Amino acid sequence: MDTVKLLLLAVLQGITEFLPISSSGHLVIFKHLLGIASPGASLEVALHIGTLLSVLVFFRRRLLRLFTVERRFILYLIVGSIPAAIVGFLLKGRIEALFSSPFSASLLLIFTGIVLLLTRLVKEGSRSVGSISALLVGIGQAVAILPGVSRSGMTISTAGFLGVKRDDALYFAFLLFIPACLGAAVLELPGMGADFFSVGVLSSILVSFIVGYIALRILKAVLLSGKFYLFGIYCVLAGLASSLYFGGIK
């Protein structure tokens, strides 16, 4: 893959991984539209490393408190990670098949948009994350294994529906992202080659980190302003447009 396509995927990953518009759905759709082959293991790991670093830097102050005054979140993290681990293990083959279907990803993108639009009906809550809410948010993350379903969209929306404070919803959603991202990177390690240290792949780490950090700042600003549902409008329109396009291809 040439450098331009590498960087394009890095930008796409950085933007869509964190904004609630589904990175997996966009990658499936854009790979078909632009004729980009599935990225190799080295690039997969690089993109995950870049976005993971942006999360660690963005939440660095609160993550430092994870092992002191907020140690309860470690338990919530374990509880919230269980559903996705179970779904990923039991349905891995069936889910992977959906990644070759841009039409399915388009329909699931519409589903994501509807969920996001429903957050418009919910006022900001005052609760903190607890064991039950952690499990339910984890179930939301498990649903987001499907291409076209946004992980951040489902986790933040679920927390909002449960009355969790927006700031805590954002933090916990991306706390769950850390082990999920590490797990995805580890799974790709066996197929990683020497090209991981190429200029193009290393540049992809930097680009996905910078773009991801900016996307996180945008997401936090929009969420705290109460305009989170606006992302739903984009998802519905993008899903409708791509489903009409791919549905019409014979």
N, C-alpha and C positions, 0 to 999 in steps of 0.2 A: 504494500500500500504506500502511495507516495505521501510526501510530507503534508501537502495541502489537505488530503483526506484525513490524515492522522489528526491534524490540528482541528479540522472541522468536527470530527467525532469527539475530541477533547472539549471543545466549546459546547457542543450539544450535551455531552455528559454533565459538564459543570452546571449548565443552566437547568436542565430537566431533572437532574438527580434530586435537587432540593426544592425547586418550585413545584407545587402540587399539580404537575401536568404530565407525569409519568415518563421517566427516562426510558424504560423498556419499550413502551408503546411508540415513542418517537424514534427510537433506534430501529425498531422493526419496520416502521413506515418509511423512514428516510433511507434506510439501506435498500429498500425496494425501489424507491423513487429515483435515487442517485446511482443505483447499480453498484453499491459498495458491498463487497463480500464481508462475511462475518469476521470481526477482528480476531487476531490470534491471541493465544494465552498471554503473551508478553504485554500486549496493549490492554487487554482486559485487566491485568494486575496493575498496570500503570495508571489507568483511569480510576480504579478503586483506591489506589494509594493517594492520588491527587485529591479526590473528593474527601477521603478520610482525613487527610491533613487539614483541609479547610474546616471540617467539623471540630477537630481537636483545637485548632487555633481560635476559632470563633467562640467556643464554649470553654476556653482554657480556665477562666477564673472559677466557674462553677464546677468544672471537672476536678479541680484541686480540692474542692470541698466534699467530693464524693466519698473520700476515705476518712473524713473527719465529722463535720456536723451534718452531712447528708448521707450517712452510711445506709440508711433505710432504702435508698434508691438502688443499692446493689441487689437487694432482695427483689425489688420491683422489676429490675432489669432481667433477672433470671426468670421470674414469672412471665414477664412480657415476651421473652424470647422463645418460650416453649411452643406456642402454636405454630409459628413459622417453621421451626425445626421439624415438627411432626408432619406438617403439610408438605414441606420440601422433600422429606424422606419418603413418604408414602406415595406422593403423586408426581415425583420428579419427571418420569417419562412422559406422562400426559401433558404436563405443563410445558415441557420443552417443545412439544409438537406445536403448541400455539405460537411459538416464537417464529415460525415460518409462515404465519398467516397474518398479513397486514390488515385484512378485513376484520378478523376477530379482534385484533388490537384496537382498531378504529371503534368498534362497538363498545369495547370495554372502556375506551377513552370517554365515550358518551356517558357511561355509567359513572365514571369518576366525576364528570362534570355535574351530574345530577346530585351526587352526594355533597359536593362542594356548594352547590346552590342552596341546598337544604340548611346549610350552616347559617344562612341569612335569617332564618326563623328562630335562631337560638341566641339568647343574650349571654354575655360573658358570665361564667360561673365564678365561684369563690372557693371551690374545693381544691385540695392538693391531691396528688396522685396517691392512691392506696392500692392494696393487693388486688381487689376486684377490678378497679379501673385499669390497673396495669395489665391484667389478663385480657380484658376486653379490647384494650388498645393493641395488645399483642395479636389478637384475633384479626383486627383490622390490618395489621402488618402482614399477616398470613394471607389474607385475601389479595394483598398487593403483590404477591408473587406472580400473579397473572399479568402478562404484558398488556399495558393499556390502563392498568389500575395503579394510581399513584400511591407510593408508600407514604410519603409525607402527607399527602392529601387524606388518606384513610386514617392514619394515626392521629393527626391533629384534629380532624373532624370528629372522630370517635371520642377523643378526650373532651372536645367541646360539647358534644351531645351529652356527655356524662357530667357536665358542669365543672370541669377542671379549668383553673385559671389559664389564660392564654399563654402567659410566659412559661408556666410549668408544662403546658401541653407541648409547646415548641421544644423545650429542653428534653422532655422525656421521649418525644418522637425521635430526636436525633441521638439520644442516649441509646435507644434501641438500634439505631442505625450502625453504631460502632461494631458490635459483635457480628451483625449481619454482613457488614462490609468486609470485616476481617475474614469471616468464614468463606465468603465468595472468592476473596483473593487467594486464600490457602488452597481452595479446591482447584484453582487454575495453575498453581505453582508447578505441578509435575510436567505440564506442557510448555512451560516457559523456556525459551531458548536464549542464546547469547544476544539476540537482537534486542533484548530488554535494555541493554546498555547503549543502544544506538541513539544518535542525536534526536531522531524523530520521536522515539518512545519517551525518552527523558524529557523532551520538550512538552509532550502530552501531559506528563505529570504536573509540570509547572502551570500549563494553561488550565487544566481542569481544577487545580488548586485555586488559582486566582479567580477564575470565573465562578467556581463554587462558592468561594468566600463572598463575592459580590452578591450572588444569588441568595445566600443566607441573610445578608443584610436587608435585601429587598423583601424577602419573605417575612422577616421579623417586623419590619415597618408596616407592611400591609396587614399582617395578622393583628398587631396591636391597635391598628386604626379601625378594626372591625370590618375591613373590606376583603376578607379572605374569600368570600363567595365569588368575587369577580373572576378568580381563576377558573371557576366553573363555567362561565360564559365562554371562555376560550376553549376549554376542553370539549364542550358540547359542539361548538362550531367546527373545531378542527376534526373532531370525530365524525361529524356528519359529512363534512367535505371529503375526508379520506375514505369513508365507507361508501359513499356514492361513486368515488373514483375506482376503488378496488372492486366494488361490487359490480361495476359495469365492465370490468375486464374479463374477456372470455378466453 
